[in-house]
Amino acid sequence: SDILRGVFHSYEKPIDQSLSDLEKFEMGAFNAPNAPPFELQEGYFLKRQASVFKRMLRTSMDVVSQVNQAHAHTPAAPYFQDLREYLENLFFYADELSEGVNSLLSLHISLSSQKTNEASHRTNEVMRVLTVFSVFFLPLNFIASIYGMNFEFMPELKSPYGYPLTLVAMVTVALSIFTWFRRRGWLK
């Protein structure tokens, strides 16, 4: 019976250490001062540890329950009942550890997803600005490329108003695009 108590008492220190590690990991997940950064690999290792603790304690509780039933009417019955309650207490802490690790891993995944979404949003904003600029300059480049072809029989080349008319057409196109974008709210 003292051997059993010694064995079950040996579970307490690793569970306490794991709960302490969980606290450090939680602080690291929120970038607390002087806390090491949370690593996903460490979280999964702690999750596996909690799972092993729970399995060991559940099996031990089953053994103690069977021994307790076998000695139900002996003077040792209260001792085995105390052992069972001690194991239930340890199982509660192992379960708390498991739930805490699962919550921390879910939180970490959510935070990572949020950071990815924020980066995607910033990229989309950059792409929007670049698209607006390209839409402004694409028709202007088209007009400039037509008049830059140096064909001999272009009627505007001989006209004294050819150059100013082309500039007016380019400004009109740019203002039309600007007005259209502004009405749609794309320039905010």
C-alpha positions as CSV (number, residue, x, y, z in Angstrom):
1,S,0.0,0.0,0.0
2,D,2.9,2.4,0.7
3,I,4.3,1.3,-2.7
4,L,1.1,2.4,-4.4
5,R,1.1,5.7,-2.6
6,G,4.7,6.3,-3.6
7,V,3.9,5.4,-7.2
8,F,0.9,7.7,-7.4
9,H,2.8,10.5,-5.6
10,S,5.4,10.3,-8.3
11,Y,2.8,11.5,-10.8
12,E,2.3,14.8,-9.0
13,K,5.6,16.4,-9.8
14,P,5.5,16.0,-13.6
15,I,1.9,17.2,-13.7
16,D,2.8,20.3,-11.6
17,Q,5.8,20.9,-13.9
18,S,3.5,20.6,-17.0
19,L,1.0,23.0,-15.5
20,S,3.9,25.4,-14.9
21,D,5.1,25.0,-18.5
22,L,1.5,25.7,-19.7
23,E,1.6,29.0,-17.9
24,K,4.9,29.9,-19.5
25,F,3.5,29.0,-22.9
26,E,0.4,31.1,-22.4
27,M,2.5,34.1,-21.4
28,G,4.7,33.5,-24.5
29,A,1.6,33.3,-26.7
30,F,0.6,36.8,-25.6
31,N,4.2,38.1,-25.9
32,A,4.4,38.9,-22.1
33,P,7.6,40.5,-21.1
34,N,10.5,38.1,-20.3
35,A,8.5,35.2,-21.6
36,P,10.0,32.9,-24.3
37,P,7.9,32.8,-27.5
38,F,5.4,30.0,-27.8
39,E,6.4,27.3,-30.2
40,L,3.7,25.1,-31.6
41,Q,5.9,22.0,-31.3
42,E,6.2,22.5,-27.6
43,G,2.4,22.8,-27.3
44,Y,1.8,19.6,-29.1
45,F,4.4,17.9,-26.9
46,L,2.7,19.2,-23.8
47,K,-0.7,17.9,-25.2
48,R,0.8,14.4,-25.7
49,Q,2.1,14.5,-22.1
50,A,-1.3,15.5,-20.8
51,S,-2.9,12.6,-22.7
52,V,-0.4,10.2,-21.2
53,F,-1.0,11.5,-17.7
54,K,-4.8,11.0,-18.1
55,R,-4.4,7.5,-19.5
56,M,-2.0,6.5,-16.7
57,L,-4.3,8.0,-14.0
58,R,-7.4,6.5,-15.5
59,T,-5.8,3.0,-15.5
60,S,-4.5,3.5,-12.0
61,M,-7.9,4.6,-10.8
62,D,-9.4,1.4,-12.3
63,V,-6.9,-0.7,-10.4
64,V,-7.4,1.1,-7.1
65,S,-11.2,0.8,-7.5
66,Q,-10.9,-2.9,-8.0
67,V,-8.6,-3.3,-5.0
68,N,-10.9,-1.1,-3.0
69,Q,-13.9,-3.3,-3.9
70,A,-11.8,-6.4,-2.9
71,H,-11.0,-4.9,0.5
72,A,-14.3,-3.1,1.0
73,H,-15.0,-4.8,4.4
74,T,-11.4,-4.7,5.7
75,P,-9.6,-2.2,7.8
76,A,-7.6,-1.1,4.7
77,A,-10.8,0.2,2.9
78,P,-10.4,3.8,4.0
79,Y,-6.8,3.8,2.9
80,F,-7.7,2.7,-0.6
81,Q,-10.6,5.2,-0.7
82,D,-8.0,7.9,0.1
83,L,-5.8,6.7,-2.7
84,R,-8.7,6.7,-5.1
85,E,-9.6,10.3,-4.1
86,Y,-5.9,11.3,-4.5
87,L,-5.9,9.8,-8.0
88,E,-9.1,11.6,-8.9
89,N,-7.6,14.9,-7.8
90,L,-4.5,14.2,-9.9
91,F,-6.8,13.2,-12.8
92,F,-8.6,16.6,-12.4
93,Y,-5.3,18.4,-12.8
94,A,-4.3,16.3,-15.8
95,D,-7.6,17.1,-17.4
96,E,-7.2,20.8,-16.6
97,L,-3.8,20.6,-18.3
98,S,-5.2,18.9,-21.3
99,E,-8.0,21.5,-21.7
100,G,-5.6,24.3,-21.2
101,V,-3.2,23.0,-23.9
102,N,-6.1,22.5,-26.3
103,S,-7.3,26.0,-25.7
104,L,-3.8,27.4,-26.1
105,L,-3.3,25.5,-29.4
106,S,-6.6,26.8,-30.7
107,L,-5.7,30.3,-29.6
108,H,-2.4,30.0,-31.3
109,I,-4.0,28.8,-34.6
110,S,-6.5,31.6,-34.4
111,L,-3.9,34.3,-33.8
112,S,-1.8,32.9,-36.7
113,S,-4.9,33.0,-38.9
114,Q,-5.6,36.6,-37.9
115,K,-2.0,37.6,-38.7
116,T,-2.3,35.9,-42.1
117,N,-5.6,37.7,-42.7
118,E,-4.1,41.1,-41.8
119,A,-1.2,40.5,-44.1
120,S,-3.6,39.5,-46.8
121,H,-5.6,42.6,-46.3
122,R,-2.5,44.8,-46.5
123,T,-1.5,43.0,-49.7
124,N,-5.0,43.6,-51.1
125,E,-4.8,47.3,-50.3
126,V,-1.5,47.5,-52.1
127,M,-2.9,45.7,-55.1
128,R,-5.9,48.0,-55.1
129,V,-3.7,51.1,-55.2
130,L,-1.6,49.6,-58.0
131,T,-4.7,48.6,-60.0
132,V,-6.1,52.2,-59.7
133,F,-2.8,53.6,-61.0
134,S,-2.7,51.1,-63.9
135,V,-6.3,51.9,-64.8
136,F,-5.4,55.6,-65.0
137,F,-2.4,55.1,-67.1
138,L,-3.5,52.3,-69.4
139,P,-5.7,54.4,-71.6
140,L,-3.2,57.3,-71.5
141,N,-0.5,54.9,-72.6
142,F,-2.7,53.6,-75.4
143,I,-3.3,57.2,-76.7
144,A,0.4,58.0,-76.5
145,S,1.4,54.8,-78.3
146,I,-1.0,55.5,-81.2
147,Y,0.4,59.0,-81.7
148,G,4.0,57.8,-81.2
149,M,3.9,55.4,-84.2
150,N,5.2,58.1,-86.7
151,F,2.9,57.3,-89.5
152,E,3.0,59.7,-92.4
153,F,-0.7,60.1,-93.0
154,M,-2.1,61.0,-89.6
155,P,-4.4,63.9,-90.0
156,E,-3.5,65.4,-86.6
157,L,0.1,65.8,-87.5
158,K,-0.5,68.6,-90.0
159,S,-3.1,70.3,-87.8
160,P,-1.9,73.1,-85.5
161,Y,-4.3,71.9,-82.8
162,G,-3.3,68.2,-83.0
163,Y,-1.0,68.3,-80.0
164,P,-3.3,70.3,-77.7
165,L,-6.4,68.2,-78.7
166,T,-4.5,65.0,-77.9
167,L,-3.6,66.4,-74.5
168,V,-7.2,67.5,-73.9
169,A,-8.4,64.0,-74.8
170,M,-5.9,62.5,-72.3
171,V,-6.9,64.8,-69.5
172,T,-10.6,64.1,-70.3
173,V,-10.0,60.3,-70.1
174,A,-8.1,60.7,-66.8
175,L,-10.9,62.9,-65.3
176,S,-13.6,60.5,-66.5
177,I,-11.8,57.6,-64.8
178,F,-11.3,59.6,-61.7
179,T,-14.9,60.6,-61.5
180,W,-16.1,57.0,-62.1
181,F,-13.8,55.7,-59.3
182,R,-14.9,58.4,-56.9
183,R,-18.6,57.7,-57.5
184,R,-18.0,54.0,-56.8
185,G,-16.0,54.8,-53.6
186,W,-12.9,53.1,-54.8
187,L,-10.5,55.9,-54.0
188,K,-11.0,55.8,-50.2
